[in-house]
């Protein structure tokens, strides 16, 4: 069992930056693929970014590519999402998620086994 706790809730102006953190419990953090997802009001949850166990492979949604950076520190059992050049359309609840095993595709939320409670990010125009 893995528990995930996000932090970094914030209100930021368009063009600003924010870093989200997701701390995991347990001793097997390094064995999980980690992902970030978001859900805006009235919209479906969408994939944002993912990083493999040793950080060797990283994936981004087209909408955030070049602006967001995912990283992980296995010693600290934490995954990060650095968000730059934020836009009002980035406003959403952001969730981190952990996946066991090998994934055929990191983008579907159904591939992930554990989820955090979510943290609100609001970008004002």
C-alpha positions as CSV (number, residue, x, y, z in Angstrom):
1,X,0.0,0.0,0.0
2,X,1.3,3.5,-0.9
3,X,-0.1,6.7,0.4
4,X,0.5,9.9,-1.6
5,X,0.2,13.4,-0.3
6,X,0.4,16.4,-2.6
7,X,1.5,19.8,-1.5
8,X,1.9,23.1,-3.2
9,X,-1.6,24.4,-3.4
10,X,-1.5,27.9,-4.8
11,X,-3.0,30.9,-6.5
12,X,-0.7,32.4,-9.1
13,X,-1.0,34.9,-11.9
14,X,-0.7,33.9,-15.5
15,X,2.9,33.7,-16.5
16,X,3.9,32.7,-13.0
17,X,5.4,29.5,-11.6
18,X,4.5,26.9,-9.0
19,X,6.0,23.7,-7.9
20,X,3.9,20.8,-6.7
21,X,5.3,18.0,-4.5
22,X,4.0,14.5,-3.9
23,X,5.4,12.6,-0.9
24,X,4.9,8.8,-0.8
25,X,4.8,6.5,2.2
26,X,6.2,3.0,2.1
27,X,9.6,1.5,1.2
28,X,9.0,0.8,-2.5
29,X,8.7,4.2,-4.0
30,X,11.5,3.6,-6.4
31,X,9.6,0.7,-8.0
32,X,6.6,2.8,-9.0
33,X,6.0,4.8,-12.2
34,X,4.8,8.2,-11.0
35,X,2.4,10.4,-12.8
36,X,0.6,13.7,-12.5
37,X,-3.0,14.2,-13.7
38,X,-5.4,17.2,-13.4
39,X,-9.1,17.7,-13.5
40,X,-10.7,21.1,-14.2
41,X,-14.3,21.8,-13.2
42,X,-16.7,20.3,-15.7
43,X,-13.9,18.4,-17.5
44,X,-12.6,14.9,-17.4
45,X,-9.3,14.0,-15.7
46,X,-6.4,14.4,-18.0
47,X,-2.8,13.2,-18.1
48,X,-0.1,15.8,-17.4
49,X,3.2,14.0,-17.0
50,X,4.8,10.8,-16.0
51,X,8.3,9.6,-15.0
52,X,9.6,6.0,-14.9
53,X,11.2,4.4,-11.9
54,X,14.7,5.7,-12.3
55,X,13.7,8.8,-14.2
56,X,15.1,7.4,-17.4
57,X,11.9,8.2,-19.4
58,X,9.6,11.2,-19.1
59,X,6.4,11.9,-20.8
60,X,4.3,15.0,-21.1
61,X,0.9,16.0,-22.4
62,X,1.3,18.3,-25.4
63,X,-0.5,21.0,-23.6
64,X,2.2,21.3,-21.0
65,X,5.3,20.3,-22.9
66,X,8.0,22.9,-22.6
67,X,6.4,24.6,-19.6
68,X,6.1,21.8,-17.0
69,X,8.9,19.5,-15.7
70,X,8.4,16.3,-13.8
71,X,11.2,14.9,-11.6
72,X,11.6,12.5,-8.7
73,X,13.9,12.0,-5.8
74,X,13.7,8.3,-4.8
75,X,15.8,8.9,-1.6
76,X,13.1,11.4,-0.5
77,X,10.3,9.3,-1.9
78,X,8.9,12.4,-3.6
79,X,7.9,13.4,-7.1
80,X,7.7,17.0,-8.3
81,X,6.0,19.0,-10.9
82,X,7.6,22.3,-11.7
83,X,5.1,24.4,-13.6
84,X,6.2,27.5,-15.4
85,X,4.5,30.0,-17.7
86,X,1.2,29.1,-16.2
87,X,-2.0,29.8,-18.1
88,X,-5.5,30.2,-16.8
89,X,-6.4,27.0,-18.6
90,X,-4.0,25.2,-16.2
91,X,-6.4,25.8,-13.4
92,X,-7.4,22.4,-12.0
93,X,-7.1,20.0,-9.1
94,X,-3.8,18.2,-9.6
95,X,-3.3,14.6,-8.6
96,X,-0.2,12.5,-8.3
97,X,-0.5,8.8,-8.9
98,X,1.6,5.7,-8.6
99,X,1.7,2.6,-10.9
100,X,3.1,-0.8,-10.1
101,X,4.6,-3.0,-12.8
102,X,5.2,-2.2,-16.4
103,X,2.8,0.1,-18.2
104,X,1.9,-0.2,-21.8
105,X,0.9,3.4,-21.8
106,X,1.6,5.9,-19.0
107,X,-1.3,8.2,-20.1
108,X,-4.5,6.4,-19.0
109,X,-5.4,7.0,-15.4
110,X,-6.6,3.4,-15.3
111,X,-3.0,2.2,-15.4
112,X,-2.3,3.7,-11.9
113,X,-2.9,2.0,-8.6
114,X,-2.7,4.7,-6.0
115,X,-3.8,8.3,-6.0
116,X,-3.3,11.3,-3.8
117,X,-6.1,13.5,-2.5
118,X,-5.4,16.3,-5.0
119,X,-4.3,19.9,-4.7
120,X,-5.9,23.0,-6.2
121,X,-4.0,25.1,-8.6
122,X,-5.6,28.4,-9.7
123,X,-4.1,30.6,-12.3
124,X,-5.6,34.1,-12.6
125,X,-5.6,36.1,-15.8
